[in-house]
């Protein structure tokens, strides 16, 4: 009897490797994930991009009746990425979400720009080869990847894997430890994923310098103001950072000059690339390098742009010219061919913005001089998505921008922006949470002109806007039956919203809370910073989304003009 049982147990253990999952501790081969038993495909309703269902782009490739992958020939599936995920430790009661960005447009890795899919996790079992500490796993195939794309993973609010570049045919194992918030990589392309994480950490640590700049107009006046020297010294001891006072303009540029000229970060990055050179193809190493350095130089370019924006004659300043020439030289060393990476795109956009400020040229006019192609198209798209809120003649400029675009994806994206934001478009019927628990859309106030303000608590600009503009407007238009003011909080916490009413908004106004499903709509309207405004007409059509002058008298004039226009047919 004992002998028979032993034979049976050995039978379980001696299953051929082609039909079992690989042990995590093993060194994964090229078919590591291909042999793993996948879980079921997410329901179509579990994937979205701006509200659109995309079940066609994420599949699991498994026949549940045979437990075999639907695609058996990896060579015929090079337009896919295989991702096998293991959760080690207690599993939070939150969804595991995969996000993919098929194209980076310079807005950062916003979830509204991604195709997001809720992944099903399965419990561990013997045949999956899991370690005892694994609480759940998920096996996913990302379909239709023809070029490098960014893919990220989140477990609720926990970032399992920041967005990394994945290539067609990649196969990656990811193990996430919930207790330590630690992510480990294995599998055929695990080293590439690991290197990208190492480089991101390297950049974060490099930018976290021990010195904090305090930019002032006049250093002598600042330092002689009531014991400031002592306060700076005490603050440095308390927070472990050296507080450096620099004067606006020239001294800012001197500090920036040192950062641009500093080769320490480049040396550290190249040293890390050498460690991984035997495991990763050279073309990928070059893209990873361009991505991380592009992110660094992009930040320096934006800093230069902000400095030049306050300069009376940047083109006549030799120092400003020198800084711009240095950044341009860095960009020409390979970044002009790396617009597939987020860092490359960010660097190009930041450098272009600094240049049109330096030349004192209207952005769209400067962009029109760029050679026709994707590099110009991405500037046009970024300009309207990032700066559109401040444009008084948004519709006119957008028409000009669309006419200049040659890339079909960028063209379609800007057409969607036009449809969502143009004057006369009706506001989307997205519902918001009212203080009494009901849900109401912004077109709820029929036959009224409506000024909607979006804010978040803790925002200094939101606080001053309420105190200096919104509260006076409420007093001025008190009793005006044709006008309504609506206050929308974009806070993440409902209790924080409610406790902030009276400080950031009036207790007497219509107070609403932005629900999770409403963020996509705000994003489509270009509301990505706070405070922001939308002015609506009598039937919910958009009267203005951009170009609001942030002063009381201008806002009063704008609202009075809207009232006169909207009610011109009323005696």
N, C-alpha and C positions, 0 to 999 in steps of 0.2 A: 504494500500500500504506500509506504513512504517513498519507495523507488518510483512508483507511478506518478506521484505528486511532483517529485523532483523533475521528472521528464517533462511534465506539463509546464512547470515553471520555466524550465529551460527553453521550452517551445515558445513561450511568450517573449523571453529575452532575446531569442535568436531570430527575430523577424528580419528579413533582408533590409539593408539600409535604404534601398530605393523606395520603400513604402513606409518608412518611419520618419518622424521629425528628427532633426539633428539636435544633439545635446548642445546647450549653450556654451558649455565649457570647451567644446571641440573647436578646432580651427576651421572656420567655415570655408567650404570650397565654392566653386563658381555656381554650383546648383543648390546652395544652402537653403535659400528661401523657396526655391522651386519645389523642394521636397517637403516643405512644411504644409500641414493640413490647414487650409484657410477656413475662416469663419464665414458666416452668411453675409450676403451683400446688404448694405443699408437700404432701408426703404427709400423710394424716390423722394418722399417728403422730408427725408433727413438731410438733403443736400440743397444748398441754395447759393445764389449769387445775385444779390440785389433783389431777392424775391423770386428769381427764376429757378425752376427745378432742373437740375442737371444730373440725372441718373446715368447718363451715357458716358460720363468721364471718369467714373470711379466704379470698379467692379472687383469681384473677389475671384472670379474665374474658377468656380468649383461646382461639380455636380454633386448635390447633396445625397443622391441615391447611391453613388459609387464612391464618394469622398475622393474623387480624382479631379485634378485641375482640368479645366476645359481646354486649355492650351498646353500641349505637351512638348512643343518644339520651341525652346527659348530663342533660337535664331530667328524665328518668324515673329517674335514679339519684342523687337527692339524699340518699339514706341511706347513701352510701358516701364514703370518703376515699381519694383516689389519692395514692400516695407513690412517687416515683421516686428511687432511691438510686444514687449513683456513688461508688466507692472509688478514691481517687487515691493512688498510691504502691504499695508492695508489699502484697500481700494476706496477712494473717496466716492461719495454718492453724486458724482458729476460726470458729464459726458466726455468721452475722448474724441476730440475733434481734429481732423486733418484739414489743413488749408493749403491751397495752391494758388500761386500767382503766375499765370501764364505769360504775363508781360509786366515789367516794372515801369511805372510812369513817373517816378520821382516824388510820390506822395507818401513814401514810407510804406510799411507793410500793414496797411489798414485792412481790417477784416471785411469792410464794405467792398474792397477791391478784389477780394479773394473768392474762389469757389470753395465753400466749406462743407464738410461732410462729417456727420456723426458716425463714428465707427462702432460696430458691435464688438464687445469683448466677450471672451468665453472663459469658463473656469478651467484651471489646469487639470490635466489628466496624464496618466502614465505614458500614453502613446505619443504625446506631444514632446516628451523628453524634457519637461520642465524641472527646474530645481524646486525643492519644497517651499522656498521662500516666495515663489511667484504666485501672485493672487489672481492674475488675469492676463489674457493675451489677445492680440488682434493681428490678423494677417490681411494685408490690403494690397491691391494692385491699382496703381494710378494709371489710367489709360490715356492714350492720345498725346503722348509727349514727343514732339518732333525735334525739340531743341532744349537746351538747358532751361529749367524753370525752378522757381523757389517753392519749397515745400516746408511747412511748419506743423508742429503738433502741440496741442494744448489739452490738459486734463483739467477741465473747469478753468479756474484762474491760474493754474500752475502751468508754466511754460516747459513742456517736456523737451521740445526741440525748437529753438528759434529758427526762423526761415533760413534754409541752406539751399545752395544750388544742387539740384539733382539732374542727372543726365539720362537720356533714353537708354534703357537696358540696365540701369542701376539696380542693385539688390542690397538692402541695408537691414541689419538687425539693430533694434533699439531697445535698451533695457533702462527703465526709469525707476529709481528708488524713491518712493513717496516720503519716507522719513527724512532722507538727506537732500531731497530735491536734486538728485544727481542723475545725469544721463550718461550712459555708456553706449559705445557703438561697436559693432562687429559686422560680419558678412563681407562679401566681395568688395563693396565700396564703403565699408565702415570707416576705413582710414581717412577717406576724403571728407566724410561727415565730421569725423573727430578733428581733423585739421582745421576745418572752418570754425568749429567751436573754440579751438585753442587760439586762433587768430582773433576772433571776436573778443575773447577774454583779454588777450594781449593789448588790444586797442583800448578797451575799457580801463585797464590798469594804467596804461600810459597817459590817458587823458585825465585820470584822477590824480592830478599833481598836488604836491603839498602846498602850493601857493594859490591863493584866491585873489583875483584882481578886484580892486575897488576903483571904478572909473569916475573921476571928478573933473570939474572944469578948472579948478585952481587948487593944487596940492597944498600950498602954503596956507591958504585960508582954511582948507579942510582940516589940516593937522593942528592948526592953532585954535580950533573951535572947541573950547571947554573940555580939555583933558582927553582929546581923541587919541593921542599917542598911547596913553595908559590903557584906554579901552581896546585898542588894537592889540596891544601886548597881551592883555588878559584874555581876549578872544582867541588869540593864537594858541595860548596854553590850554584853554578849555577845549577847543575843538581840534587841536593837533594840526592846525594849518597856518601857514605864514600868510598874513594878509598884506598884499602889496598894493599900495596906492599909486595909480598912474593917472596922468592927465589925459583928457580926451584929445584924440587926434594924433599928434606926433608920437607921444610915448606909447599909445596903443599900437601904432604901426611898428615901433621898435620891438615891442614884445612879440608881435605877429611875425616880424622878420626872423627872430630867433627860432620860432616854431617851424616856419617854412624851411629854414636852412638846416634845421636839426636832422641829422641822418641816423640818430639812435633807433628810432622806430623802424626805419627801413632795414637796418642791420638786424634787428631782432626778428623781423618778419622773415628775412632771407635765411636766417639761421634755423628757424622753424621749418621752412620749406626743405632745407637740406635733410632734416631728420626724416621727412616723409618721401623723399625723392625716389627711393627704390620701390615704393608701393603705389605711387600715383603718377599717371602719365604727365608729361611735361606741359601739354596744352592746358590741362586742368590746373596745374600749379600756377601757371601764368594768369589764369582767370581768377583764382583765389587771391593771388597777390594784387591784381588790379582791383578786385572787389574791396578788400580791406583798406588798401592805401587810398582808393577813391573815396571811401567814406571819410577818411581822415582829412584829405585835401578839400573835400566838399565843405567840411565844417570851417576850415580856414578861409575858404573862398567866401562863405557867407559872412564870416566875421569881417573880412575886408570890405565886402559890400556894405555892411552896416556902418563901418567907419567912413567910407567914402560918401555915404548918403548924407552925412552931416558936414561934409567938406564943401567949402565955397568954390574951390577950383581944383578938383582932383587931378585933372589932366595936366595942370601946371605944376603939380607937386612931384618932384623927382623921386621921392620916397614911395609915393603911391604907384608911380610908374614901375619902379623897381620890384615892388611886391607883386604887381600884376604880371610882370614879365616872368618872375620866378614860378608863379603858379601855372602860367601858360606853358612854360618849358616842361614842368612836371607832366602836364596833361598830354603834351605831344610825345611823351615817352611811352606810348602804348595805350593810353586811356582812350584815344580817339577811335580805337578799334574794339573797345570793350563795353559797348552800350548794352550788351546782353546782361551785364552785372548791375546790381543796384548801386554799388559804389561808383561805377563808371558813369551811370546816368546822373547820380547826385552831383558828382564832380563837374560834369559838363554843364548842368543847370546852374550850379553855384558860381562857376567861372563866368558863364554868359551874363548872369545878373550883375556880377561885379563889373563886367566890361561895359554894359550899357549905362550903368550908373557913372562909371569913370568917364565915359564919352558924353555924358549928359544927353543921351539919345532916348527917344520913346521906345519902350521895349519891343513893340511889334515892328517898328521901323528897323531896329537893330536886327531883329530875327529875320526880317525879309532879306537881309544882305547875306545870310548864311546860305551856303550851297544847298540846293534842293535835295531832299532826301530825309531819311529817318532822324538824323541828328537835328534837323530843323523842325521836323514834325513834333519831336518830343519836347522841344522848347515851347512850341505853340500850345501844346496840350497842357504842359505844366503851368504855363503862364495863366491860362484861364481857370484852371482848377485851383491854383494856389492864390492868385491875386485877384480873381474875378470879383470877389466881395467888395473890393475897394474901387471898382470901376464905375463911374457915373454913367458912361455910355457903353455899358456892357454888351448890349445887343449888337450895336454897330461894329464894335471891335471884334466880337465873336464871328460875325459874318465875314469880315476881312480875314480873320485867322483861318476859318474853315476853307476859304478859297485858296489858301496857300498850302494846304496839307495834301500830300500825295499818298501816304500810307492809309490803307482802307480801315484798319482797326482804329487808328487815331481819329480818322474822319468820322467813323460811326460813333465813337465815344463823344466827340464834340457835338455831333448832331443830337445825341441823347441829352447832353448838357443844355443845348439850346431848347429842346422840347420841355425840359424840366424847369428852367430858370427864366425863360424869356417873359417879358412883360405881356400880360394878357393870358398866360397859362393859368389854369385853375389849380389851386393848391391840392396836393394829394390828400385823400380822405383818411390819413393816418390818425388813429385815436390816441389821446393822451389821458393820463389819470388825473382826475380832479380831486380836490381836497375832500369832497364828500364820498369818494369811492367810485363815482361814475366815470365813464370813459367818453370823451368828447373829441371830435375833430376840430381843426382850426377853421373850417367853414361853418361852424356851428352858429356863429353870430350873423344871421341873415340881415340883409338890408342895413349893414353898418360898415364903416371903414374901420379896419382892425390893425392896430400896431402890435406885433408880437415881438417880445424880447426873449432871447435865450441866454441863460446865465448859469454859472455854477458857484456854489459857496466856496469861500476861501480865495476867490479871484478879486484882487484889488481893483482892477478896472471895472469889474461888474458892480462892486460896492460903490465906487465913485460915480458910475453911470446912473445908478439908482438915485443916489443922493443929489446929484447935480442936474440930472436930466429927467429921469422918469418921474420922480416925486413932484417936481415943478410942473411937468406936463399934466399929471393927474389933477393938480390944483387948477391949472389953466383951463382944462376942458371939463371940469366938474359941471355936471348938468347937461352936457352935450349928448343928446340921445342918439345921435347918428354915429357916434364914435365909441370904440371899445379898446381898452388896453388889456393885453393878455401877457402874463408872465409865465415862461416855461423854464423849469429847472432841469438841467442835464446831469444832475448829481446821480451817483450810482446808488445812493442809499436814500430810501424814502423818508426815514426819520430825520436825516440831516436836512433834507429839503424842507420838511415841515417846520423844523426848528429855525430855519433861516428866513422864513417868511416874516416880514417886518423889518429885516435888515437889508436884504437884497431885493425885496419886492414888497408891495403894499399889501396889508391884510385885507384891504377893500377891493383889490383888483381881482381879476380872474386868474387864479394860480393853478398851474398844471405841472405835471411831472412827466418827463420823457421816458417812455417804456422802452424796453430793449428793441422791440420791433420797429421803433420809430427812428433809430439812428441811421438806418439806410436812407430814409427819405431826407433827413437833414443833410446827410453827406451829398446826396444828389443836388441839393440846393447850394452847395458850397459852404455850408456852415460847419467849419472845422475848428473855430476858435470862438472865444466868448469875451465880452458880450457880442451878440449878433442880432440883427433885426430883419423882419419881413413886414412889408406893408401890403395889406389886402384890401380889395375893393368890396363893393356891396354883395356880389355873388361869389366871393371866394377867389376871384382872379388875382394874380400877382400884379401889384402896382410897382413894387420896387423890392429888389433883393440885394442891391449893392449901392455903393456911393453915398451912404448915409453920413452926413456931417454931424460929428459928435458934439453938438452944442445945443442948448435949449432953444434959442431963437430960430436956428435953422430947422430944427425938428418941428417947431410950431408952424413955421411957414409951409413945410412939406405937408403936414397933416391938413392944414387949412386949404391948401391947393387941391389935395385929394378930395376933401369934402365938397369943395365947389365943383370939381369935375364930375364926381360920382352922383351928385344930386342936382345937376344942372337942369334936369327934366322935371324937377319937383318945384311947384310954385311956392 
